[in-house]
Amino acid sequence: MTSSQLPSVTVAALPDGVRPLDVREADEWTAGRAPTAVHIPMSELTGRLSELPDDQDPLYVICRSGGRSARVVEFLIAQGYPAVNVDGGMQAWASAGRPMVSDGPGEPEVV
């Protein structure tokens, strides 16, 4: 399956109240994320499949720009999970003015 064949959605087309699966690393997550996101870094995903949200169909997968999340979507689909890549990732999320939170003292940002 090529990335052009993967299910994808723009940030603008995401349903209200979506809980994206954020597959970025811990430092990226800490700097800024969607307030409702679930964090499982791509590097830990295979060992944490049991932690995937089971109350959302499909899983909307997000990273910084869409590359890592596309690879995760391809993997999840191969494992039988319904997954959709969020085009443009957190960069598109921030550009669209969607809400963000962080663990730091400053304003949330995408790093």
Buried (B, 14 or more C-beta within 10 A) or exposed (E): EEEEEBBBBEBEEBEEEBBBBBBBBEEBBBBBBBEEBBBBBBEEBEEEEEEBEEEBEBBBBBBBBBEBBBBBBBBBBEEEBEBBBBBBBBBBBBEEEBEBEBEEEEEBEBE
